Amino acid sequence: MRKKLLLSFIALQAWVLALGGSVFAEDPVVSITMGNGKEPVGASSLSLLLLITVLSLAPAILVLMTSFTRIVIVLGFVRTSLGTQQMPPNQVLIGLALFLTLFVMSPTLSQVNQQALQPYLKGEITQTDALAKAAVPMKEFMYKQTREKDLLLFMNYTKTEKPKTYQDIPITVLVPAFAMSELKTAFQMGFMIFIPFLVIDMVVASTLMAMGMMMLPPVMISLPFKILLFVLVDGWYLVVKSLLTSFQT
């Protein structure tokens, strides 16, 4: 009886394998069609595709075309100079940088909304005109924060003719030049933030060496003094004030 059951089970497995081999003998074909597959793709489908592309590029746009880069780098320098490891956490620094970016960019974003977004939503202008009008306030903001040296670097590389106004500068030239200028400005501000904390570290290290406590890590002693100094001078207020002032040109 057991032999018959075993033979029946083996036969069932062989039948399943044979059936599976016949079913999957050919590679499966997956096709994706837009619309009904018979008519050409409409403008609404292309607009949806373009919108998805823009949303996928939103993080890069946020980082490279706004004040976010400078703000988040300076806040990172503050934490590093204090030596508090992960305090404040990354989520707090990035959240603060995002809200400061919205605060700094609010006049520019307001112009984009009035000149491009609202007319487009009302159907007064086309999508192409809306993008062109939205680029004007963004170009104005980036041009004010971009160094001429950085701008000339990319213009000479692409052999772009000297524009009459900032509106004639291609966005592909202005964005990397703006990003380079933001990095340089952020590192300059970070260097100024490092100086007072570096002095504290040097004083503490010299004092410990003079007392013969060479085995005691100076960071353990200097950290409370750096935090105390930062709190007494209201460091976060000064850092945020410096960041906001740096965008007023």
N, C-alpha and C positions, 0 to 999 in steps of 0.2 A: 504493500500500500504506500509506504514511504517512497519507494523507488518510483512509483507511478506519479506521485505528487511532485517529486524532484524533477522528473523528466518533463512534466507538464509546465512547471515553472521555468525551466530552461527554454522550452519551446516558446513560451510567452515572451520571454526576454528577447529571443532571436527575432520574433515577429515584430516587436516594438522597435528594435534596432533597424530592421529592414524597412519598416514604415517610415521611421525618421530619416533614414538615408534617402528614401525616395522623395520625401517632402522637401528636404534641404539640399537636394542634389544641385540645385541651381542657387546662385547667390541672390539674396533678397534685394529688391529694387525699391528704393524710397525716393519719391518725387514730391517736390513742393511747388505748388502753383499759386500765383497771386491772381485774384479775380476768378472768373469761371473757366480759365484755361483756354478759351477760344478767342476772346477779345484782347486787345493790347492792354497793358497795365495803365490804369488811369492816373491822373495827377494826384488824387487823394492817397493812393498807395505809395507813390513816390514821396509825397510829403511826410507820410508816416515813417517811411524808411529813413528819410533825412532827419526826422525828429529823433529816432532811435540812435542814429549816429552822433548827433549833437549831445544827447544824454550820456553816451558812452565816453565822450570827450570832456564832459563837465568837470571832472577832477583836474585834468590838465589845464583847462581854462581858468579854474579857480586859483590854481597855484601860480600860473605863469602870467596872468593878465590882471591880477588884483594885488592888493597890498598884503596878501596872506603870507607870501614868502618871507618878506622882511620881518613881519611880526612874529611868526613862529620860530624863526632862527634866533631872534633876539631873546625871546622867552626861553629858548633852549640854552642859550649862553648864560642866562641868569641862573638857571638851575645847576648848570655845570660849574659855574664859578663859586656857587655856594657849597657845592660838594655834598648835596643832600640826596644823592643817588636818584631815586624815583619819587622824590617829593618836591613839588607837586607831581601827581601822576600825569602820564601822557594825555589821558582823556581830558584832564582839566586844562592843560596847556593848549591843546588843539581846540577845545571848546571856547576858551577865552580868545584865541587867535581868530576863530570864525566870527565871533560876535564883534570883535574889534574891526575885522575886515568889513563886515556889514556896516558898521558905524562910519568908517573912513570912506567906503565906496557909496554911501547912501546918496550923495548929490549926483554922482555919475549914474547910478542905477535909476535914479528918478528921471534924469534926462532920457535914458534909454526907454523907460516906460512911457514917457509922454510923447517922444518923437517917433518911436518905432513900434512898441508893443501894442499900445492902445489903438493907433490907426490901423494896424494890421488886424487886430481882433474885430474891429468895426468894418473891415472890408474896404477901407479907403485906399490902401496901398497893397502891392503884391508882396510876396515873401522875399523876393530879391531886393526890393526897395527897403523893406523892413530891416534886412540884414545890413544893407549899406548905411542906413541911418543909425542903426544901433552901434556900428563900428566907430562913428564919429566921436561920441563922448568917451568911449574906451581908448581911442587913439589919443585924445587930448590928455587924459589922465596919465597914460603911459609915457607920452612925450615929455610931460613936465618932470617926470621922475627919472628920465633916461639921460645918461651922460652922452655928450656929443662924441666922445672918443669911441664909446661902444657902438653908437649908431653908425659912425663912419666905417667901423670894422666890417660890418655886415653889408653896408652899401657898396663898399669897394670890392668885397668878395663877389657879390652878385652883379657888379658893374651897373648899379642903378644910377640913373641920372639924378643930379641934385634937385630935390623937390622944392617947389615954391613955398608950400605950407606943410604942416604936419599931416594934413588930410591926404596929401599925395604920397605919403610914405607907405609902401606895401606892408600889410599886416605881418607877412612872413619875415620881414626885416625888423619891424618894430618890436615884436614879441621877444625874440632872443636877446636883442639889445637891452630891452627893459629888464629881463630876467638877470642878465649879467650885472646891470647897475644895482638891482635890488640885492644881489648877493654881496657886492662890494660894500654897499651901505650897511647891510646887516652885520658884516664882519667888522667894520669900523666901530659900530656901536657896541658890538660884543667885546672888542678890545678895551674900550673905555670902561665897560662894566667889570672886566677882569682885574683892572689895576688895583683898586682898594683891597680886594680880597687877596690878591697876590702879596701885597704889603703885609697883611695880617699873617699869612702863612710864613713869610720870611722872618717876621719878628718872633713868632712862636717857635720856629725851628732854631733860630739863633739862641733864644732864651733856654730852650731845652738842652742844646749842645753846651752852653756855658754852665748849666747846672749838672752836666754829666749824665743826663737822662737820654742817652743816645738810642736806647732800645725802645723808648716810648714813641709811638707814631705821632708826628706833629698834627696829623689830621684830626685825631681824637680831641686834641686841646683847642685847635683853631676853629673847629666847626661851631661850637657854641658862641664864640666871639663873633664869627661872621654872621651868624643868624641874629645875634643881639644888635650888631651894627646895622644890618639890613632892616630890622624892625624899628630901631630908633630913628633912622633917617626916612622912614616910610618909603622903603625901596620900591614896592609895587606901584605906588603912586608916581614916583619919579620915572620909573621905566615906561609906564603907560603914557605919561605926559610927554616924555621924549619921543616916543613912537608917534603920537598924534601930531606933535609939533614938526616932526621930520617930513610929514606929508603936506605941510602948508608951504607952498612955494608960490 
